[in-house]
Amino acid sequence: MRPLLIRLLTLLLGLCAAIGIAEFLLRTFGKPTRNLGQLYFRDADGNTVGKPGDAAMVAAKKLNLIEELPADQTPRQRYRFAPGAQFWLCYEDNDVLRRDWLDARGCVAVNINRYGLRERDELRPDNKAAAERRIVCIGDSFTFGWGVPAELTWVRLLENALRPELGDVRTINCGASGALAVDEYESGLRTRFGAFQPDIVLVTICLNDLIPSSGLFVMGPAPQSTGLQLFDRIAAVVGKSQLDLDPDFPWVDTLLGIGEAEGTKAGLYGTDKPYAAMWQQGAPQKSLIAMREWCGAHQCKLLVSVWPFLQGLGANRIYPFAKLHKMLATFCQQEQIPLLDLLPVLQPLSAESLWVTPADMHANPRAQTAVLPAIVDFVRNHLR
């Protein structure tokens, strides 16, 4: 027994020493962990601007890419990409991630037309042909196609799918053109987007248009630290993600109940997600009704689609925001506004497989293609 005890003690001491050395090296030389694929910008000539991880607005200001909207075109101070702006959205680590829609530098081109839209120059308010039908697509970055080439966005793919059957159909991408909340979509329709003479106005809502969030997701509580970086990093790899939320917690009710001061302090409200625009304030509901009335007065049809948060999706996972989808569906049904919920389409797919990069949870080309058949059927039935 004594030799065995000596061996076990030696092994234990060696293990403790290894842990101690690893902890020392991590604290001394280790770099903070980060998600792969941090965003950065390049100007039209390909020069890097700012540094990866900079806020989009910071980089855009450095490039002089943005302009402030006139006060009569928005319910609050809002900026849009300036007419004629050209730049590149780029991502680190593409040698590892291998996103095949990005170029060799990990970049995708963005060209803004004279109307401040990520759209083709030949589509103008004053040149709609007699037999042409237009679908004006309004929304945020999920409509804009953040991190995705323009030709691979669902907006452009919708046009390509409808034209062989229905003839001269054009889609107009009005995504993220100074409008990031539902009441801003409504003011944009009245003051700018409606000038394109739509036959259909397709408004795309993301859940961060309705409830406070940490950008494109809702983050669960951070795991408690063990006090050792080594063990904390191991736990981060093998443990539960903060995006996998407790299914028994009333997430929707709790988020809807967060007041302005509390939510602002927590970073859940801000410039991109103002308290005044949230569902519990009634702003999205009033704006949808106003857009329906505008469409009725201009002989076109209002359609609404809703994207889920790209978290909690996939086999054996729980999506905790279904109640909010039902609330929106009930409202639209009462107001006779056709609604397409994209949750059933995306729920079987792994959320991670739908992101542009792990550091950018916008919808990638796989997500754009996945929702396309449902959007095509939805629009086709009303366009006929």
Secondary structure in CASP SS format (residue, H / E / C, confidence):
PFRMAT SS
TARGET T0000
AUTHOR 0000-0000-0000
METHOD secondary structure of the structure
MODEL  1
M C 1.00
R H 1.00
P H 1.00
L H 1.00
L H 1.00
I H 1.00
R H 1.00
L H 1.00
L H 1.00
T H 1.00
L H 1.00
L H 1.00
L H 1.00
G H 1.00
L H 1.00
C H 1.00
A H 1.00
A H 1.00
I H 1.00
G H 1.00
I H 1.00
A H 1.00
E H 1.00
F H 1.00
L H 1.00
L H 1.00
R H 1.00
T H 1.00
F H 1.00
G C 1.00
K C 1.00
P C 1.00
T C 1.00
R C 1.00
N C 1.00
L C 1.00
G C 1.00
Q C 1.00
L E 1.00
Y E 1.00
F E 1.00
R E 1.00
D E 1.00
A C 1.00
D C 1.00
G C 1.00
N C 1.00
T E 1.00
V E 1.00
G C 1.00
K C 1.00
P C 1.00
G C 1.00
D C 1.00
A C 1.00
A H 1.00
M H 1.00
V H 1.00
A H 1.00
A H 1.00
K H 1.00
K H 1.00
L C 1.00
N C 1.00
L C 1.00
I E 1.00
E E 1.00
E E 1.00
L C 1.00
P C 1.00
A H 1.00
D H 1.00
Q H 1.00
T C 1.00
P C 1.00
R C 1.00
Q C 1.00
R C 1.00
Y E 1.00
R E 1.00
F E 1.00
A C 1.00
P C 1.00
G C 1.00
A C 1.00
Q E 1.00
F E 1.00
W E 1.00
L E 1.00
C E 1.00
Y E 1.00
E C 1.00
D C 1.00
N H 1.00
D H 1.00
V H 1.00
L H 1.00
R C 1.00
R C 1.00
D C 1.00
W C 1.00
L C 1.00
D C 1.00
A C 1.00
R C 1.00
G C 1.00
C E 1.00
V E 1.00
A E 1.00
V E 1.00
N E 1.00
I C 1.00
N C 1.00
R C 1.00
Y C 1.00
G C 1.00
L C 1.00
R C 1.00
E C 1.00
R C 1.00
D C 1.00
E C 1.00
L C 1.00
R C 1.00
P C 1.00
D C 1.00
N C 1.00
K C 1.00
A C 1.00
A C 1.00
A C 1.00
E C 1.00
R E 1.00
R E 1.00
I E 1.00
V E 1.00
C E 1.00
I E 1.00
G C 1.00
D C 1.00
S H 1.00
F H 1.00
T H 1.00
F H 1.00
G C 1.00
W C 1.00
G C 1.00
V C 1.00
P C 1.00
A H 1.00
E H 1.00
L H 1.00
T C 1.00
W H 1.00
V H 1.00
R H 1.00
L H 1.00
L H 1.00
E H 1.00
N H 1.00
A H 1.00
L H 1.00
R H 1.00
P H 1.00
E H 1.00
L H 1.00
G C 1.00
D C 1.00
V E 1.00
R E 1.00
T E 1.00
I E 1.00
N E 1.00
C C 1.00
G C 1.00
A C 1.00
S C 1.00
G C 1.00
A C 1.00
L C 1.00
A C 1.00
V H 1.00
D H 1.00
E H 1.00
Y H 1.00
E H 1.00
S H 1.00
G H 1.00
L H 1.00
R H 1.00
T H 1.00
R C 1.00
F H 1.00
G H 1.00
A H 1.00
F H 1.00
Q C 1.00
P C 1.00
D C 1.00
I E 1.00
V E 1.00
L E 1.00
V E 1.00
T E 1.00
I E 1.00
C E 1.00
L H 1.00
N H 1.00
D H 1.00
L C 1.00
I C 1.00
P C 1.00
S C 1.00
S C 1.00
G C 1.00
L C 1.00
F C 1.00
V C 1.00
M C 1.00
G C 1.00
P C 1.00
A C 1.00
P C 1.00
Q C 1.00
S C 1.00
T C 1.00
G C 1.00
L C 1.00
Q H 1.00
L H 1.00
F H 1.00
D H 1.00
R H 1.00
I H 1.00
A H 1.00
A H 1.00
V H 1.00
V H 1.00
G C 1.00
K C 1.00
S C 1.00
Q C 1.00
L C 1.00
D C 1.00
L C 1.00
D C 1.00
P C 1.00
D C 1.00
F C 1.00
P C 1.00
W H 1.00
V H 1.00
D H 1.00
T H 1.00
L H 1.00
L H 1.00
G C 1.00
I C 1.00
G C 1.00
E H 1.00
A H 1.00
E H 1.00
G H 1.00
T H 1.00
K H 1.00
A C 1.00
G C 1.00
L C 1.00
Y C 1.00
G C 1.00
T C 1.00
D C 1.00
K C 1.00
P C 1.00
Y H 1.00
A H 1.00
A H 1.00
M C 1.00
W H 1.00
Q H 1.00
Q H 1.00
G C 1.00
A H 1.00
P H 1.00
Q H 1.00
K H 1.00
S H 1.00
L H 1.00
I H 1.00
A H 1.00
M H 1.00
R H 1.00
E H 1.00
W H 1.00
C H 1.00
G H 1.00
A H 1.00
H C 1.00
Q C 1.00
C C 1.00
K E 1.00
L E 1.00
L E 1.00
V E 1.00
S E 1.00
V E 1.00
W E 1.00
P C 1.00
F C 1.00
L C 1.00
Q C 1.00
G C 1.00
L C 1.00
G C 1.00
A C 1.00
N C 1.00
R C 1.00
I C 1.00
Y C 1.00
P C 1.00
F C 1.00
A H 1.00
K H 1.00
L H 1.00
H H 1.00
K H 1.00
M H 1.00
L H 1.00
A H 1.00
T H 1.00
F H 1.00
C H 1.00
Q H 1.00
Q H 1.00
E C 1.00
Q C 1.00
I C 1.00
P C 1.00
L E 1.00
L E 1.00
D E 1.00
L C 1.00
L H 1.00
P H 1.00
V H 1.00
L H 1.00
Q C 1.00
P C 1.00
L C 1.00
S C 1.00
A H 1.00
E H 1.00
S H 1.00
L H 1.00
W E 1.00
V E 1.00
T E 1.00
P C 1.00
A C 1.00
D E 1.00
M E 1.00
H E 1.00
A E 1.00
N C 1.00
P H 1.00
R H 1.00
A H 1.00
Q H 1.00
T H 1.00
A H 1.00
V H 1.00
L H 1.00
P H 1.00
A H 1.00
I H 1.00
V H 1.00
D H 1.00
F H 1.00
V H 1.00
R H 1.00
N H 1.00
H H 1.00
L H 1.00
R C 1.00
END
